[in-house]
Amino acid sequence: MVQAFCVKCRTKREMKNPKQVVLKNNRPAVKGTCSVCESTVYRMGRYSKKKKTLKGKLGSLKLFF
């Protein structure tokens, strides 16, 4: 799963139901819900379900969880 910073919990949490979205400024992001408090969390960059990587300006980052 993808991790994102939850503002309510003030820590990184795993994201439930991650979905690829495009923001108003045409930038890609991943939208989901916090696994603990059920609030909405975002992570900037593209999400590939097959490769389990998050792509952004720094290239692709492998996710090891």
N, CA, C and O of each residue as an XYZ file, in Angstrom:
260
protein
N       0.831     -1.186      0.000
C       0.000      0.000      0.000
C       0.876      1.251      0.000
O       2.084      1.190      0.234
N       0.244      2.359     -0.264
C       0.930      3.640     -0.328
C       0.820      4.325      1.028
O      -0.220      4.252      1.683
N       1.880      4.984      1.442
C       1.849      5.751      2.673
C       1.676      7.224      2.350
O       2.190      7.711      1.343
N       0.949      7.930      3.208
C       0.758      9.369      3.074
C       0.697      9.977      4.465
O       0.403      9.281      5.437
N       0.973     11.272      4.564
C       0.940     11.949      5.845
C      -0.491     12.312      6.206
O      -1.174     12.993      5.441
N      -0.946     11.861      7.367
C      -2.289     12.183      7.855
C      -2.189     13.393      8.779
O      -1.422     13.386      9.742
N      -2.966     14.429      8.482
C      -2.919     15.665      9.261
C      -3.556     15.472     10.634
O      -3.089     16.052     11.615
N      -4.608     14.670     10.719
C      -5.248     14.430     12.015
C      -4.353     13.616     12.947
O      -4.188     13.967     14.115
N      -3.776     12.530     12.432
C      -2.922     11.659     13.246
C      -1.522     12.238     13.438
O      -0.811     11.850     14.365
N      -1.124     13.168     12.564
C       0.200     13.787     12.570
C       1.331     12.773     12.417
O       2.369     12.882     13.070
N       1.116     11.789     11.547
C       2.136     10.793     11.248
C       1.841     10.173      9.889
O       0.762     10.379      9.334
N       2.790      9.418      9.353
C       2.557      8.715      8.094
C       1.714      7.481      8.355
O       1.987      6.715      9.278
N       0.700      7.296      7.544
C      -0.193      6.149      7.671
C      -0.363      5.490      6.313
O      -0.148      6.112      5.273
N      -0.751      4.222      6.338
C      -1.052      3.539      5.091
C      -2.380      4.039      4.552
O      -3.313      4.311      5.309
N      -2.452      4.156      3.227
C      -3.632      4.684      2.567
C      -4.544      3.537      2.145
O      -4.098      2.573      1.521
N      -5.835      3.650      2.494
C      -6.810      2.665      2.046
C      -7.454      3.172      0.762
O      -7.680      4.372      0.614
N      -7.748      2.274     -0.157
C      -8.406      2.596     -1.433
C      -7.700      3.716     -2.191
O      -8.324      4.733     -2.492
N      -6.390      3.552     -2.512
C      -5.703      4.609     -3.266
C      -6.246      4.700     -4.694
O      -6.438      3.687     -5.367
N      -6.489      5.938     -5.140
C      -6.982      6.182     -6.494
C      -6.177      7.292     -7.135
O      -5.854      8.290     -6.490
N      -5.852      7.117     -8.410
C      -5.126      8.122     -9.173
C      -6.064      9.272     -9.516
O      -7.140      9.041    -10.067
N      -5.674     10.523     -9.198
C      -6.467     11.709     -9.510
C      -5.568     12.761    -10.147
O      -4.343     12.676    -10.064
N      -6.188     13.758    -10.784
C      -5.463     14.891    -11.349
C      -5.972     16.142    -10.649
O      -7.178     16.382    -10.604
N      -5.057     16.942    -10.101
C      -5.424     18.150     -9.383
C      -5.780     19.277    -10.348
O      -5.616     19.125    -11.559
N      -6.260     20.394     -9.835
C      -6.658     21.523    -10.669
C      -5.516     22.063    -11.516
O      -5.742     22.554    -12.622
N      -4.295     21.978    -11.008
C      -3.139     22.481    -11.742
C      -2.538     21.407    -12.654
O      -1.381     21.516    -13.062
N      -3.317     20.375    -12.973
C      -2.944     19.282    -13.881
C      -1.757     18.452    -13.390
O      -1.016     17.892    -14.198
N      -1.578     18.372    -12.101
C      -0.528     17.519    -11.539
C      -1.155     16.222    -11.033
O      -2.265     16.238    -10.500
N      -0.456     15.108    -11.194
C      -0.999     13.826    -10.720
C      -0.856     13.678     -9.212
O       0.095     14.185     -8.617
N      -1.806     12.981     -8.599
C      -1.770     12.721     -7.165
C      -2.505     11.416     -6.881
O      -3.221     10.891     -7.734
N      -2.318     10.908     -5.683
C      -3.016      9.706     -5.227
C      -3.889     10.119     -4.056
O      -3.409     10.734     -3.104
N      -5.175      9.782     -4.126
C      -6.132     10.144     -3.086
C      -6.629      8.872     -2.421
O      -6.905      7.878     -3.093
N      -6.742      8.905     -1.097
C      -7.241      7.756     -0.361
C      -7.719      8.167      1.018
O      -7.908      9.351      1.298
N      -7.913      7.175      1.876
C      -8.339      7.451      3.245
C      -7.317      6.885      4.220
O      -6.644      5.894      3.937
N      -7.218      7.532      5.365
C      -6.306      7.085      6.423
C      -6.823      5.762      6.986
O      -8.028      5.588      7.167
N      -5.924      4.848      7.258
C      -6.323      3.536      7.758
C      -6.766      3.570      9.220
O      -7.398      2.624      9.689
N      -6.446      4.646      9.952
C      -6.786      4.730     11.369
C      -8.004      5.626     11.619
O      -8.965      5.197     12.259
N      -7.970      6.870     11.118
C      -9.021      7.835     11.447
C     -10.008      8.070     10.309
O     -10.948      8.848     10.472
N      -9.824      7.424      9.171
C     -10.743      7.504      8.031
C     -10.846      8.891      7.398
O     -11.823      9.160      6.698
N      -9.866      9.788      7.620
C      -9.886     11.087      6.957
C      -9.230     10.967      5.582
O      -8.511     10.004      5.318
N      -9.475     11.936      4.712
C      -8.935     11.918      3.360
C      -7.472     12.349      3.387
O      -7.122     13.342      4.024
N      -6.613     11.590      2.685
C      -5.196     11.915      2.581
C      -4.799     11.929      1.107
O      -5.392     11.227      0.289
N      -3.788     12.738      0.778
C      -3.274     12.858     -0.576
C      -1.777     12.600     -0.573
O      -1.087     12.822      0.421
N      -1.295     12.124     -1.715
C       0.143     11.966     -1.933
C       0.415     12.427     -3.356
O      -0.230     11.945     -4.287
N       1.349     13.342     -3.547
C       1.651     13.861     -4.868
C       2.438     12.825     -5.679
O       3.316     12.146     -5.146
N       2.120     12.712     -6.951
C       2.801     11.779     -7.838
C       1.847     10.725     -8.364
O       0.719     10.596     -7.887
N       2.310      9.970     -9.355
C       1.489      8.920     -9.953
C       1.687      7.615     -9.216
O       2.733      7.387     -8.608
N       0.678      6.755     -9.270
C       0.706      5.465     -8.590
C       0.479      4.367     -9.608
O      -0.523      4.376    -10.324
N       1.395      3.428     -9.677
C       1.265      2.289    -10.571
C       0.928      1.058     -9.732
O       1.741      0.628     -8.914
N      -0.271      0.482     -9.928
C      -0.689     -0.666     -9.135
C       0.134     -1.911     -9.459
O       0.432     -2.706     -8.567
N       0.506     -2.088    -10.743
C       1.235     -3.283    -11.148
C       2.649     -3.302    -10.584
O       3.100     -4.321    -10.061
N       3.353     -2.167    -10.690
C       4.744     -2.108    -10.235
C       4.882     -1.685     -8.782
O       5.958     -1.817     -8.199
N       3.787     -1.169     -8.179
C       3.790     -0.663     -6.802
C       4.866      0.399     -6.616
O       5.649      0.347     -5.667
N       4.896      1.368     -7.538
C       5.844      2.468     -7.442
C       5.099      3.784     -7.454
O       3.978      3.870     -7.957
N       5.713      4.792     -6.910
C       5.167      6.142     -6.902
C       6.107      6.990     -7.732
O       7.281      7.122     -7.383
N       5.618      7.577     -8.837
C       6.462      8.348     -9.742
C       6.279      9.826     -9.486
O       5.153     10.294     -9.312
N       7.369     10.564     -9.462
C       7.317     12.000     -9.240
C       8.504     12.672     -9.894
O       9.096     12.120    -10.822
N       8.862     13.861     -9.423
C       9.971     14.616    -10.002
C      11.313     13.924     -9.793
O      12.209     14.060    -10.626
N      11.465     13.194     -8.712
C      12.736     12.556     -8.409
C      12.890     11.203     -9.070
O      13.840     10.480     -8.768
N      11.985     10.840     -9.963
C      12.016      9.523    -10.594
C      11.027      8.620     -9.904
O      10.090      9.090     -9.258
N      11.228      7.332    -10.035
C      10.289      6.398     -9.415
C      10.873      5.864     -8.123
O      12.067      5.577     -8.044
N      10.031      5.732     -7.116
C      10.432      5.212     -5.817
C       9.745      3.871     -5.602
O       8.526      3.769     -5.736
N      10.514      2.848     -5.272
C       9.898      1.547     -5.020
C       9.284      1.532     -3.638
O       9.839      2.088     -2.690
N       8.130      0.890     -3.533
C       7.448      0.762     -2.257
C       7.665     -0.656     -1.742
O       7.373     -1.621     -2.448
N       8.165     -0.790     -0.541
C       8.541     -2.085      0.012
C       7.571     -2.575      1.078
O       8.002     -3.192      2.052
N       6.285     -2.321      0.926
C       5.324     -2.800      1.924
C       4.099     -3.278      1.252
O       3.164     -3.723      1.918
